[in-house]
Amino acid sequence: MTQSAAFRHLLNHFRSHKLSLLLKATTGDSIKIALALGALDCLYWQALGNGLTNLAKGISRTIVYSYRYHPMRLPCHSPVSQASDNQNMEAA
């Protein structure tokens, strides 16, 4: 299976910003955390726009998982919607 250039590009940025968020969350600097979350949110929307739904889901799960380590929240990535999505998938 060949990967598209857009997928590889977004995946590389996702991996970089995922690590960046982890490091910034440990510092507790809210501005740096907000920048890292904003970058991941941007990648999420780019992945959706390119039809890379599975990558977008992975990015969203990373954002929601990071909520355990900092107080910042993004309105379009709420843990409640993630839980209801998982319950809907289990019911199907």
HTML snippet that shows the backbone in 3Dmol.js (N, CA, C, O; Angstrom):
<script src="https://3Dmol.org/build/3Dmol-min.js"></script>
<div id="view" style="width:600px;height:400px;position:relative"></div>
<script>
const pdb = `
ATOM      1  N   MET A   1       0.844  -1.178   0.000  1.00  0.00           N
ATOM      2  CA  MET A   1       0.000   0.000   0.000  1.00  0.00           C
ATOM      3  C   MET A   1       0.887   1.238   0.000  1.00  0.00           C
ATOM      4  O   MET A   1       1.780   1.362   0.838  1.00  0.00           O
ATOM      5  N   THR A   2       0.653   2.130  -0.910  1.00  0.00           N
ATOM      6  CA  THR A   2       1.439   3.356  -0.962  1.00  0.00           C
ATOM      7  C   THR A   2       0.730   4.453  -0.178  1.00  0.00           C
ATOM      8  O   THR A   2      -0.495   4.576  -0.204  1.00  0.00           O
ATOM      9  N   GLN A   3       1.527   5.233   0.509  1.00  0.00           N
ATOM     10  CA  GLN A   3       0.978   6.334   1.288  1.00  0.00           C
ATOM     11  C   GLN A   3       1.069   7.611   0.463  1.00  0.00           C
ATOM     12  O   GLN A   3       2.038   7.838  -0.261  1.00  0.00           O
ATOM     13  N   SER A   4       0.051   8.425   0.589  1.00  0.00           N
ATOM     14  CA  SER A   4       0.067   9.683  -0.146  1.00  0.00           C
ATOM     15  C   SER A   4       1.068  10.643   0.489  1.00  0.00           C
ATOM     16  O   SER A   4       1.423  10.514   1.661  1.00  0.00           O
ATOM     17  N   ALA A   5       1.504  11.588  -0.298  1.00  0.00           N
ATOM     18  CA  ALA A   5       2.445  12.593   0.208  1.00  0.00           C
ATOM     19  C   ALA A   5       1.804  13.401   1.332  1.00  0.00           C
ATOM     20  O   ALA A   5       2.474  13.758   2.301  1.00  0.00           O
ATOM     21  N   ALA A   6       0.512  13.690   1.207  1.00  0.00           N
ATOM     22  CA  ALA A   6      -0.186  14.451   2.251  1.00  0.00           C
ATOM     23  C   ALA A   6      -0.201  13.667   3.559  1.00  0.00           C
ATOM     24  O   ALA A   6       0.014  14.238   4.629  1.00  0.00           O
ATOM     25  N   PHE A   7      -0.453  12.359   3.476  1.00  0.00           N
ATOM     26  CA  PHE A   7      -0.479  11.533   4.680  1.00  0.00           C
ATOM     27  C   PHE A   7       0.881  11.524   5.366  1.00  0.00           C
ATOM     28  O   PHE A   7       0.967  11.723   6.578  1.00  0.00           O
ATOM     29  N   ARG A   8       1.930  11.296   4.609  1.00  0.00           N
ATOM     30  CA  ARG A   8       3.278  11.259   5.193  1.00  0.00           C
ATOM     31  C   ARG A   8       3.642  12.603   5.814  1.00  0.00           C
ATOM     32  O   ARG A   8       4.222  12.660   6.899  1.00  0.00           O
ATOM     33  N   HIS A   9       3.300  13.669   5.123  1.00  0.00           N
ATOM     34  CA  HIS A   9       3.598  15.010   5.611  1.00  0.00           C
ATOM     35  C   HIS A   9       2.872  15.283   6.933  1.00  0.00           C
ATOM     36  O   HIS A   9       3.482  15.732   7.903  1.00  0.00           O
ATOM     37  N   LEU A  10       1.575  15.011   6.960  1.00  0.00           N
ATOM     38  CA  LEU A  10       0.794  15.249   8.175  1.00  0.00           C
ATOM     39  C   LEU A  10       1.225  14.322   9.301  1.00  0.00           C
ATOM     40  O   LEU A  10       1.263  14.736  10.459  1.00  0.00           O
ATOM     41  N   LEU A  11       1.550  13.079   8.979  1.00  0.00           N
ATOM     42  CA  LEU A  11       1.987  12.133   9.998  1.00  0.00           C
ATOM     43  C   LEU A  11       3.295  12.581  10.645  1.00  0.00           C
ATOM     44  O   LEU A  11       3.449  12.484  11.863  1.00  0.00           O
ATOM     45  N   ASN A  12       4.228  13.066   9.847  1.00  0.00           N
ATOM     46  CA  ASN A  12       5.491  13.560  10.408  1.00  0.00           C
ATOM     47  C   ASN A  12       5.255  14.740  11.340  1.00  0.00           C
ATOM     48  O   ASN A  12       5.844  14.810  12.419  1.00  0.00           O
ATOM     49  N   HIS A  13       4.398  15.665  10.929  1.00  0.00           N
ATOM     50  CA  HIS A  13       4.091  16.811  11.791  1.00  0.00           C
ATOM     51  C   HIS A  13       3.346  16.360  13.046  1.00  0.00           C
ATOM     52  O   HIS A  13       3.599  16.874  14.136  1.00  0.00           O
ATOM     53  N   PHE A  14       2.429  15.401  12.899  1.00  0.00           N
ATOM     54  CA  PHE A  14       1.690  14.890  14.054  1.00  0.00           C
ATOM     55  C   PHE A  14       2.642  14.290  15.078  1.00  0.00           C
ATOM     56  O   PHE A  14       2.533  14.577  16.270  1.00  0.00           O
ATOM     57  N   ARG A  15       3.561  13.470  14.629  1.00  0.00           N
ATOM     58  CA  ARG A  15       4.517  12.852  15.551  1.00  0.00           C
ATOM     59  C   ARG A  15       5.357  13.909  16.261  1.00  0.00           C
ATOM     60  O   ARG A  15       5.620  13.798  17.458  1.00  0.00           O
ATOM     61  N   SER A  16       5.768  14.915  15.533  1.00  0.00           N
ATOM     62  CA  SER A  16       6.582  15.982  16.106  1.00  0.00           C
ATOM     63  C   SER A  16       5.800  16.777  17.153  1.00  0.00           C
ATOM     64  O   SER A  16       6.304  17.030  18.247  1.00  0.00           O
ATOM     65  N   HIS A  17       4.577  17.167  16.818  1.00  0.00           N
ATOM     66  CA  HIS A  17       3.778  17.976  17.741  1.00  0.00           C
ATOM     67  C   HIS A  17       3.251  17.154  18.913  1.00  0.00           C
ATOM     68  O   HIS A  17       3.011  17.697  19.991  1.00  0.00           O
ATOM     69  N   LYS A  18       3.073  15.867  18.713  1.00  0.00           N
ATOM     70  CA  LYS A  18       2.659  14.990  19.812  1.00  0.00           C
ATOM     71  C   LYS A  18       3.759  14.956  20.873  1.00  0.00           C
ATOM     72  O   LYS A  18       3.479  15.082  22.065  1.00  0.00           O
ATOM     73  N   LEU A  19       4.983  14.788  20.446  1.00  0.00           N
ATOM     74  CA  LEU A  19       6.116  14.798  21.367  1.00  0.00           C
ATOM     75  C   LEU A  19       6.268  16.172  22.009  1.00  0.00           C
ATOM     76  O   LEU A  19       6.546  16.278  23.203  1.00  0.00           O
ATOM     77  N   SER A  20       6.087  17.206  21.225  1.00  0.00           N
ATOM     78  CA  SER A  20       6.184  18.574  21.728  1.00  0.00           C
ATOM     79  C   SER A  20       5.142  18.824  22.817  1.00  0.00           C
ATOM     80  O   SER A  20       5.452  19.437  23.838  1.00  0.00           O
ATOM     81  N   LEU A  21       3.918  18.358  22.608  1.00  0.00           N
ATOM     82  CA  LEU A  21       2.864  18.534  23.612  1.00  0.00           C
ATOM     83  C   LEU A  21       3.228  17.819  24.899  1.00  0.00           C
ATOM     84  O   LEU A  21       3.025  18.353  25.989  1.00  0.00           O
ATOM     85  N   LEU A  22       3.759  16.627  24.782  1.00  0.00           N
ATOM     86  CA  LEU A  22       4.165  15.873  25.963  1.00  0.00           C
ATOM     87  C   LEU A  22       5.212  16.646  26.764  1.00  0.00           C
ATOM     88  O   LEU A  22       5.109  16.758  27.986  1.00  0.00           O
ATOM     89  N   LEU A  23       6.204  17.169  26.079  1.00  0.00           N
ATOM     90  CA  LEU A  23       7.261  17.906  26.766  1.00  0.00           C
ATOM     91  C   LEU A  23       6.746  19.210  27.366  1.00  0.00           C
ATOM     92  O   LEU A  23       7.152  19.586  28.466  1.00  0.00           O
ATOM     93  N   LYS A  24       5.863  19.897  26.663  1.00  0.00           N
ATOM     94  CA  LYS A  24       5.345  21.173  27.153  1.00  0.00           C
ATOM     95  C   LYS A  24       4.347  20.987  28.281  1.00  0.00           C
ATOM     96  O   LYS A  24       4.235  21.848  29.154  1.00  0.00           O
ATOM     97  N   ALA A  25       3.618  19.878  28.280  1.00  0.00           N
ATOM     98  CA  ALA A  25       2.668  19.616  29.358  1.00  0.00           C
ATOM     99  C   ALA A  25       3.394  19.386  30.673  1.00  0.00           C
ATOM    100  O   ALA A  25       2.868  19.716  31.736  1.00  0.00           O
ATOM    101  N   THR A  26       4.587  18.827  30.614  1.00  0.00           N
ATOM    102  CA  THR A  26       5.342  18.595  31.850  1.00  0.00           C
ATOM    103  C   THR A  26       5.885  19.889  32.435  1.00  0.00           C
ATOM    104  O   THR A  26       6.157  19.950  33.634  1.00  0.00           O
ATOM    105  N   THR A  27       6.051  20.939  31.608  1.00  0.00           N
ATOM    106  CA  THR A  27       6.548  22.215  32.122  1.00  0.00           C
ATOM    107  C   THR A  27       5.450  23.005  32.810  1.00  0.00           C
ATOM    108  O   THR A  27       5.730  23.808  33.700  1.00  0.00           O
ATOM    109  N   GLY A  28       4.210  22.789  32.411  1.00  0.00           N
ATOM    110  CA  GLY A  28       3.097  23.519  33.001  1.00  0.00           C
ATOM    111  C   GLY A  28       2.903  24.907  32.420  1.00  0.00           C
ATOM    112  O   GLY A  28       2.061  25.656  32.913  1.00  0.00           O
ATOM    113  N   ASP A  29       3.648  25.276  31.393  1.00  0.00           N
ATOM    114  CA  ASP A  29       3.526  26.590  30.761  1.00  0.00           C
ATOM    115  C   ASP A  29       2.283  26.591  29.871  1.00  0.00           C
ATOM    116  O   ASP A  29       2.263  25.945  28.823  1.00  0.00           O
ATOM    117  N   SER A  30       1.251  27.317  30.292  1.00  0.00           N
ATOM    118  CA  SER A  30      -0.030  27.252  29.591  1.00  0.00           C
ATOM    119  C   SER A  30       0.040  27.795  28.162  1.00  0.00           C
ATOM    120  O   SER A  30      -0.692  27.321  27.294  1.00  0.00           O
ATOM    121  N   ILE A  31       0.889  28.759  27.906  1.00  0.00           N
ATOM    122  CA  ILE A  31       0.994  29.297  26.543  1.00  0.00           C
ATOM    123  C   ILE A  31       1.616  28.264  25.609  1.00  0.00           C
ATOM    124  O   ILE A  31       1.159  28.096  24.479  1.00  0.00           O
ATOM    125  N   LYS A  32       2.650  27.578  26.069  1.00  0.00           N
ATOM    126  CA  LYS A  32       3.285  26.555  25.232  1.00  0.00           C
ATOM    127  C   LYS A  32       2.341  25.375  25.003  1.00  0.00           C
ATOM    128  O   LYS A  32       2.316  24.794  23.918  1.00  0.00           O
ATOM    129  N   ILE A  33       1.576  25.030  26.018  1.00  0.00           N
ATOM    130  CA  ILE A  33       0.594  23.951  25.872  1.00  0.00           C
ATOM    131  C   ILE A  33      -0.469  24.358  24.850  1.00  0.00           C
ATOM    132  O   ILE A  33      -0.862  23.556  24.003  1.00  0.00           O
ATOM    133  N   ALA A  34      -0.933  25.610  24.936  1.00  0.00           N
ATOM    134  CA  ALA A  34      -1.946  26.095  23.995  1.00  0.00           C
ATOM    135  C   ALA A  34      -1.413  26.081  22.561  1.00  0.00           C
ATOM    136  O   ALA A  34      -2.144  25.734  21.634  1.00  0.00           O
ATOM    137  N   LEU A  35      -0.157  26.451  22.375  1.00  0.00           N
ATOM    138  CA  LEU A  35       0.440  26.423  21.037  1.00  0.00           C
ATOM    139  C   LEU A  35       0.508  24.996  20.495  1.00  0.00           C
ATOM    140  O   LEU A  35       0.200  24.754  19.328  1.00  0.00           O
ATOM    141  N   ALA A  36       0.909  24.058  21.342  1.00  0.00           N
ATOM    142  CA  ALA A  36       1.001  22.661  20.906  1.00  0.00           C
ATOM    143  C   ALA A  36      -0.385  22.100  20.588  1.00  0.00           C
ATOM    144  O   ALA A  36      -0.554  21.385  19.599  1.00  0.00           O
ATOM    145  N   LEU A  37      -1.379  22.421  21.423  1.00  0.00           N
ATOM    146  CA  LEU A  37      -2.743  21.962  21.157  1.00  0.00           C
ATOM    147  C   LEU A  37      -3.285  22.578  19.868  1.00  0.00           C
ATOM    148  O   LEU A  37      -3.958  21.905  19.087  1.00  0.00           O
ATOM    149  N   GLY A  38      -2.990  23.846  19.654  1.00  0.00           N
ATOM    150  CA  GLY A  38      -3.434  24.510  18.429  1.00  0.00           C
ATOM    151  C   GLY A  38      -2.834  23.870  17.190  1.00  0.00           C
ATOM    152  O   GLY A  38      -3.510  23.718  16.172  1.00  0.00           O
ATOM    153  N   ALA A  39      -1.570  23.498  17.278  1.00  0.00           N
ATOM    154  CA  ALA A  39      -0.911  22.844  16.143  1.00  0.00           C
ATOM    155  C   ALA A  39      -1.560  21.488  15.862  1.00  0.00           C
ATOM    156  O   ALA A  39      -1.798  21.139  14.706  1.00  0.00           O
ATOM    157  N   LEU A  40      -1.845  20.726  16.920  1.00  0.00           N
ATOM    158  CA  LEU A  40      -2.491  19.426  16.727  1.00  0.00           C
ATOM    159  C   LEU A  40      -3.907  19.595  16.174  1.00  0.00           C
ATOM    160  O   LEU A  40      -4.345  18.816  15.328  1.00  0.00           O
ATOM    161  N   ASP A  41      -4.618  20.616  16.656  1.00  0.00           N
ATOM    162  CA  ASP A  41      -5.966  20.868  16.154  1.00  0.00           C
ATOM    163  C   ASP A  41      -5.926  21.224  14.667  1.00  0.00           C
ATOM    164  O   ASP A  41      -6.777  20.782  13.895  1.00  0.00           O
ATOM    165  N   CYS A  42      -4.949  22.013  14.277  1.00  0.00           N
ATOM    166  CA  CYS A  42      -4.774  22.373  12.866  1.00  0.00           C
ATOM    167  C   CYS A  42      -4.502  21.125  12.021  1.00  0.00           C
ATOM    168  O   CYS A  42      -5.059  20.969  10.934  1.00  0.00           O
ATOM    169  N   LEU A  43      -3.649  20.247  12.524  1.00  0.00           N
ATOM    170  CA  LEU A  43      -3.357  19.006  11.806  1.00  0.00           C
ATOM    171  C   LEU A  43      -4.599  18.124  11.703  1.00  0.00           C
ATOM    172  O   LEU A  43      -4.810  17.457  10.690  1.00  0.00           O
ATOM    173  N   TYR A  44      -5.420  18.122  12.755  1.00  0.00           N
ATOM    174  CA  TYR A  44      -6.665  17.358  12.755  1.00  0.00           C
ATOM    175  C   TYR A  44      -7.559  17.794  11.586  1.00  0.00           C
ATOM    176  O   TYR A  44      -8.064  16.963  10.832  1.00  0.00           O
ATOM    177  N   TRP A  45      -7.742  19.110  11.452  1.00  0.00           N
ATOM    178  CA  TRP A  45      -8.612  19.617  10.394  1.00  0.00           C
ATOM    179  C   TRP A  45      -8.001  19.410   9.017  1.00  0.00           C
ATOM    180  O   TRP A  45      -8.726  19.167   8.052  1.00  0.00           O
ATOM    181  N   GLN A  46      -6.693  19.502   8.910  1.00  0.00           N
ATOM    182  CA  GLN A  46      -6.037  19.238   7.627  1.00  0.00           C
ATOM    183  C   GLN A  46      -6.215  17.775   7.221  1.00  0.00           C
ATOM    184  O   GLN A  46      -6.460  17.472   6.053  1.00  0.00           O
ATOM    185  N   ALA A  47      -6.090  16.871   8.195  1.00  0.00           N
ATOM    186  CA  ALA A  47      -6.278  15.449   7.905  1.00  0.00           C
ATOM    187  C   ALA A  47      -7.706  15.188   7.430  1.00  0.00           C
ATOM    188  O   ALA A  47      -7.918  14.456   6.463  1.00  0.00           O
ATOM    189  N   LEU A  48      -8.682  15.786   8.109  1.00  0.00           N
ATOM    190  CA  LEU A  48     -10.072  15.615   7.674  1.00  0.00           C
ATOM    191  C   LEU A  48     -10.278  16.175   6.273  1.00  0.00           C
ATOM    192  O   LEU A  48     -10.953  15.560   5.448  1.00  0.00           O
ATOM    193  N   GLY A  49      -9.706  17.323   6.006  1.00  0.00           N
ATOM    194  CA  GLY A  49      -9.852  17.952   4.699  1.00  0.00           C
ATOM    195  C   GLY A  49      -9.239  17.138   3.573  1.00  0.00           C
ATOM    196  O   GLY A  49      -9.670  17.232   2.424  1.00  0.00           O
ATOM    197  N   ASN A  50      -8.231  16.338   3.903  1.00  0.00           N
ATOM    198  CA  ASN A  50      -7.581  15.492   2.899  1.00  0.00           C
ATOM    199  C   ASN A  50      -8.182  14.091   2.851  1.00  0.00           C
ATOM    200  O   ASN A  50      -7.673  13.220   2.145  1.00  0.00           O
ATOM    201  N   GLY A  51      -9.263  13.870   3.596  1.00  0.00           N
ATOM    202  CA  GLY A  51      -9.913  12.568   3.596  1.00  0.00           C
ATOM    203  C   GLY A  51      -9.178  11.512   4.406  1.00  0.00           C
ATOM    204  O   GLY A  51      -9.416  10.318   4.222  1.00  0.00           O
ATOM    205  N   LEU A  52      -8.293  11.932   5.296  1.00  0.00           N
ATOM    206  CA  LEU A  52      -7.511  11.004   6.121  1.00  0.00           C
ATOM    207  C   LEU A  52      -8.195  10.854   7.478  1.00  0.00           C
ATOM    208  O   LEU A  52      -7.687  11.310   8.503  1.00  0.00           O
ATOM    209  N   THR A  53      -9.347  10.209   7.461  1.00  0.00           N
ATOM    210  CA  THR A  53     -10.195  10.122   8.645  1.00  0.00           C
ATOM    211  C   THR A  53      -9.524   9.382   9.793  1.00  0.00           C
ATOM    212  O   THR A  53      -9.620   9.816  10.940  1.00  0.00           O
ATOM    213  N   ASN A  54      -8.850   8.281   9.511  1.00  0.00           N
ATOM    214  CA  ASN A  54      -8.204   7.529  10.588  1.00  0.00           C
ATOM    215  C   ASN A  54      -7.094   8.329  11.251  1.00  0.00           C
ATOM    216  O   ASN A  54      -6.937   8.270  12.470  1.00  0.00           O
ATOM    217  N   LEU A  55      -6.329   9.068  10.479  1.00  0.00           N
ATOM    218  CA  LEU A  55      -5.297   9.928  11.055  1.00  0.00           C
ATOM    219  C   LEU A  55      -5.945  11.012  11.908  1.00  0.00           C
ATOM    220  O   LEU A  55      -5.458  11.315  12.997  1.00  0.00           O
ATOM    221  N   ALA A  56      -7.036  11.596  11.424  1.00  0.00           N
ATOM    222  CA  ALA A  56      -7.741  12.627  12.187  1.00  0.00           C
ATOM    223  C   ALA A  56      -8.252  12.066  13.509  1.00  0.00           C
ATOM    224  O   ALA A  56      -8.175  12.738  14.538  1.00  0.00           O
ATOM    225  N   LYS A  57      -8.770  10.843  13.491  1.00  0.00           N
ATOM    226  CA  LYS A  57      -9.242  10.219  14.731  1.00  0.00           C
ATOM    227  C   LYS A  57      -8.093  10.017  15.707  1.00  0.00           C
ATOM    228  O   LYS A  57      -8.248  10.246  16.907  1.00  0.00           O
ATOM    229  N   GLY A  58      -6.951   9.593  15.204  1.00  0.00           N
ATOM    230  CA  GLY A  58      -5.782   9.410  16.062  1.00  0.00           C
ATOM    231  C   GLY A  58      -5.322  10.716  16.679  1.00  0.00           C
ATOM    232  O   GLY A  58      -4.955  10.755  17.853  1.00  0.00           O
ATOM    233  N   ILE A  59      -5.338  11.777  15.903  1.00  0.00           N
ATOM    234  CA  ILE A  59      -4.955  13.088  16.422  1.00  0.00           C
ATOM    235  C   ILE A  59      -5.943  13.531  17.494  1.00  0.00           C
ATOM    236  O   ILE A  59      -5.541  14.045  18.538  1.00  0.00           O
ATOM    237  N   SER A  60      -7.223  13.334  17.243  1.00  0.00           N
ATOM    238  CA  SER A  60      -8.247  13.709  18.218  1.00  0.00           C
ATOM    239  C   SER A  60      -8.088  12.915  19.513  1.00  0.00           C
ATOM    240  O   SER A  60      -8.213  13.474  20.603  1.00  0.00           O
ATOM    241  N   ARG A  61      -7.814  11.621  19.399  1.00  0.00           N
ATOM    242  CA  ARG A  61      -7.602  10.801  20.604  1.00  0.00           C
ATOM    243  C   ARG A  61      -6.393  11.294  21.392  1.00  0.00           C
ATOM    244  O   ARG A  61      -6.415  11.295  22.623  1.00  0.00           O
ATOM    245  N   THR A  62      -5.344  11.712  20.694  1.00  0.00           N
ATOM    246  CA  THR A  62      -4.154  12.238  21.363  1.00  0.00           C
ATOM    247  C   THR A  62      -4.490  13.512  22.121  1.00  0.00           C
ATOM    248  O   THR A  62      -4.054  13.696  23.257  1.00  0.00           O
ATOM    249  N   ILE A  63      -5.262  14.389  21.498  1.00  0.00           N
ATOM    250  CA  ILE A  63      -5.651  15.638  22.152  1.00  0.00           C
ATOM    251  C   ILE A  63      -6.458  15.346  23.409  1.00  0.00           C
ATOM    252  O   ILE A  63      -6.183  15.907  24.470  1.00  0.00           O
ATOM    253  N   VAL A  64      -7.449  14.474  23.296  1.00  0.00           N
ATOM    254  CA  VAL A  64      -8.293  14.149  24.449  1.00  0.00           C
ATOM    255  C   VAL A  64      -7.475  13.456  25.532  1.00  0.00           C
ATOM    256  O   VAL A  64      -7.667  13.738  26.715  1.00  0.00           O
ATOM    257  N   TYR A  65      -6.578  12.567  25.161  1.00  0.00           N
ATOM    258  CA  TYR A  65      -5.729  11.879  26.139  1.00  0.00           C
ATOM    259  C   TYR A  65      -4.853  12.878  26.893  1.00  0.00           C
ATOM    260  O   TYR A  65      -4.589  12.705  28.083  1.00  0.00           O
ATOM    261  N   SER A  66      -4.405  13.917  26.201  1.00  0.00           N
ATOM    262  CA  SER A  66      -3.525  14.900  26.838  1.00  0.00           C
ATOM    263  C   SER A  66      -4.244  15.689  27.926  1.00  0.00           C
ATOM    264  O   SER A  66      -3.588  16.305  28.765  1.00  0.00           O
ATOM    265  N   TYR A  67      -5.571  15.688  27.932  1.00  0.00           N
ATOM    266  CA  TYR A  67      -6.324  16.430  28.940  1.00  0.00           C
ATOM    267  C   TYR A  67      -6.029  15.932  30.353  1.00  0.00           C
ATOM    268  O   TYR A  67      -6.291  16.643  31.323  1.00  0.00           O
ATOM    269  N   ARG A  68      -5.499  14.745  30.478  1.00  0.00           N
ATOM    270  CA  ARG A  68      -5.138  14.217  31.802  1.00  0.00           C
ATOM    271  C   ARG A  68      -3.984  14.994  32.424  1.00  0.00           C
ATOM    272  O   ARG A  68      -3.795  14.969  33.640  1.00  0.00           O
ATOM    273  N   TYR A  69      -3.219  15.677  31.593  1.00  0.00           N
ATOM    274  CA  TYR A  69      -1.965  16.268  32.050  1.00  0.00           C
ATOM    275  C   TYR A  69      -1.950  17.793  32.070  1.00  0.00           C
ATOM    276  O   TYR A  69      -0.952  18.388  32.477  1.00  0.00           O
ATOM    277  N   HIS A  70      -3.030  18.435  31.643  1.00  0.00           N
ATOM    278  CA  HIS A  70      -3.080  19.901  31.664  1.00  0.00           C
ATOM    279  C   HIS A  70      -4.541  20.354  31.701  1.00  0.00           C
ATOM    280  O   HIS A  70      -5.439  19.582  31.364  1.00  0.00           O
ATOM    281  N   PRO A  71      -4.781  21.604  32.110  1.00  0.00           N
ATOM    282  CA  PRO A  71      -6.161  22.094  32.231  1.00  0.00           C
ATOM    283  C   PRO A  71      -6.763  22.661  30.944  1.00  0.00           C
ATOM    284  O   PRO A  71      -7.949  22.994  30.931  1.00  0.00           O
ATOM    285  N   MET A  72      -5.996  22.783  29.871  1.00  0.00           N
ATOM    286  CA  MET A  72      -6.492  23.367  28.615  1.00  0.00           C
ATOM    287  C   MET A  72      -7.465  22.409  27.931  1.00  0.00           C
ATOM    288  O   MET A  72      -7.283  21.192  27.964  1.00  0.00           O
ATOM    289  N   ARG A  73      -8.508  22.980  27.307  1.00  0.00           N
ATOM    290  CA  ARG A  73      -9.487  22.172  26.575  1.00  0.00           C
ATOM    291  C   ARG A  73      -9.804  22.830  25.243  1.00  0.00           C
ATOM    292  O   ARG A  73      -9.857  24.056  25.145  1.00  0.00           O
ATOM    293  N   LEU A  74     -10.013  22.018  24.226  1.00  0.00           N
ATOM    294  CA  LEU A  74     -10.458  22.496  22.917  1.00  0.00           C
ATOM    295  C   LEU A  74     -11.924  22.105  22.761  1.00  0.00           C
ATOM    296  O   LEU A  74     -12.270  20.946  22.991  1.00  0.00           O
ATOM    297  N   PRO A  75     -12.794  23.035  22.379  1.00  0.00           N
ATOM    298  CA  PRO A  75     -14.228  22.733  22.327  1.00  0.00           C
ATOM    299  C   PRO A  75     -14.611  21.632  21.342  1.00  0.00           C
ATOM    300  O   PRO A  75     -15.591  20.922  21.571  1.00  0.00           O
ATOM    301  N   CYS A  76     -13.870  21.476  20.264  1.00  0.00           N
ATOM    302  CA  CYS A  76     -14.262  20.458  19.279  1.00  0.00           C
ATOM    303  C   CYS A  76     -13.673  19.083  19.594  1.00  0.00           C
ATOM    304  O   CYS A  76     -13.901  18.133  18.846  1.00  0.00           O
ATOM    305  N   HIS A  77     -12.921  18.962  20.687  1.00  0.00           N
ATOM    306  CA  HIS A  77     -12.343  17.678  21.084  1.00  0.00           C
ATOM    307  C   HIS A  77     -12.686  17.421  22.552  1.00  0.00           C
ATOM    308  O   HIS A  77     -11.809  17.441  23.415  1.00  0.00           O
ATOM    309  N   SER A  78     -13.949  17.184  22.820  1.00  0.00           N
ATOM    310  CA  SER A  78     -14.345  16.978  24.208  1.00  0.00           C
ATOM    311  C   SER A  78     -14.281  15.497  24.555  1.00  0.00           C
ATOM    312  O   SER A  78     -14.593  14.647  23.722  1.00  0.00           O
ATOM    313  N   PRO A  79     -13.875  15.187  25.789  1.00  0.00           N
ATOM    314  CA  PRO A  79     -13.825  13.778  26.202  1.00  0.00           C
ATOM    315  C   PRO A  79     -15.201  13.128  26.192  1.00  0.00           C
ATOM    316  O   PRO A  79     -15.306  11.914  26.012  1.00  0.00           O
ATOM    317  N   VAL A  80     -16.259  13.913  26.382  1.00  0.00           N
ATOM    318  CA  VAL A  80     -17.613  13.368  26.392  1.00  0.00           C
ATOM    319  C   VAL A  80     -17.978  12.829  25.018  1.00  0.00           C
ATOM    320  O   VAL A  80     -18.549  11.744  24.915  1.00  0.00           O
ATOM    321  N   SER A  81     -17.659  13.567  23.959  1.00  0.00           N
ATOM    322  CA  SER A  81     -17.994  13.086  22.615  1.00  0.00           C
ATOM    323  C   SER A  81     -17.179  11.850  22.260  1.00  0.00           C
ATOM    324  O   SER A  81     -17.666  10.979  21.540  1.00  0.00           O
ATOM    325  N   GLN A  82     -15.948  11.761  22.754  1.00  0.00           N
ATOM    326  CA  GLN A  82     -15.123  10.576  22.514  1.00  0.00           C
ATOM    327  C   GLN A  82     -15.752   9.359  23.184  1.00  0.00           C
ATOM    328  O   GLN A  82     -15.799   8.280  22.595  1.00  0.00           O
ATOM    329  N   ALA A  83     -16.236   9.528  24.415  1.00  0.00           N
ATOM    330  CA  ALA A  83     -16.831   8.406  25.136  1.00  0.00           C
ATOM    331  C   ALA A  83     -18.105   7.938  24.443  1.00  0.00           C
ATOM    332  O   ALA A  83     -18.338   6.735  24.329  1.00  0.00           O
ATOM    333  N   SER A  84     -18.932   8.873  23.978  1.00  0.00           N
ATOM    334  CA  SER A  84     -20.169   8.472  23.306  1.00  0.00           C
ATOM    335  C   SER A  84     -19.876   7.804  21.969  1.00  0.00           C
ATOM    336  O   SER A  84     -20.598   6.891  21.569  1.00  0.00           O
ATOM    337  N   ASP A  85     -18.823   8.246  21.266  1.00  0.00           N
ATOM    338  CA  ASP A  85     -18.434   7.590  20.015  1.00  0.00           C
ATOM    339  C   ASP A  85     -18.011   6.152  20.274  1.00  0.00           C
ATOM    340  O   ASP A  85     -18.375   5.250  19.520  1.00  0.00           O
ATOM    341  N   ASN A  86     -17.238   5.934  21.344  1.00  0.00           N
ATOM    342  CA  ASN A  86     -16.788   4.585  21.678  1.00  0.00           C
ATOM    343  C   ASN A  86     -17.962   3.698  22.053  1.00  0.00           C
ATOM    344  O   ASN A  86     -17.988   2.524  21.683  1.00  0.00           O
ATOM    345  N   GLN A  87     -18.943   4.240  22.788  1.00  0.00           N
ATOM    346  CA  GLN A  87     -20.109   3.451  23.166  1.00  0.00           C
ATOM    347  C   GLN A  87     -20.939   3.104  21.937  1.00  0.00           C
ATOM    348  O   GLN A  87     -21.466   1.996  21.839  1.00  0.00           O
ATOM    349  N   ASN A  88     -21.059   4.036  21.002  1.00  0.00           N
ATOM    350  CA  ASN A  88     -21.816   3.765  19.776  1.00  0.00           C
ATOM    351  C   ASN A  88     -21.149   2.673  18.956  1.00  0.00           C
ATOM    352  O   ASN A  88     -21.832   1.839  18.362  1.00  0.00           O
ATOM    353  N   MET A  89     -19.823   2.670  18.919  1.00  0.00           N
ATOM    354  CA  MET A  89     -19.105   1.651  18.161  1.00  0.00           C
ATOM    355  C   MET A  89     -19.252   0.283  18.817  1.00  0.00           C
ATOM    356  O   MET A  89     -19.352  -0.730  18.124  1.00  0.00           O
ATOM    357  N   GLU A  90     -19.267   0.246  20.157  1.00  0.00           N
ATOM    358  CA  GLU A  90     -19.420  -1.028  20.854  1.00  0.00           C
ATOM    359  C   GLU A  90     -20.823  -1.583  20.670  1.00  0.00           C
ATOM    360  O   GLU A  90     -21.002  -2.799  20.605  1.00  0.00           O
ATOM    361  N   ALA A  91     -21.817  -0.714  20.584  1.00  0.00           N
ATOM    362  CA  ALA A  91     -23.200  -1.155  20.434  1.00  0.00           C
ATOM    363  C   ALA A  91     -23.469  -1.703  19.033  1.00  0.00           C
ATOM    364  O   ALA A  91     -24.358  -2.535  18.852  1.00  0.00           O
ATOM    365  N   ALA A  92     -22.718  -1.250  18.062  1.00  0.00           N
ATOM    366  CA  ALA A  92     -22.959  -1.659  16.665  1.00  0.00           C
ATOM    367  C   ALA A  92     -22.488  -3.054  16.371  1.00  0.00           C
ATOM    368  O   ALA A  92     -22.626  -3.528  15.243  1.00  0.00           O
TER     369      ALA A  92
END
`;
const viewer = $3Dmol.createViewer("view");
viewer.addModel(pdb, "pdb");
viewer.setStyle({}, {cartoon: {color: "spectrum"}});
viewer.zoomTo();
viewer.render();
</script>
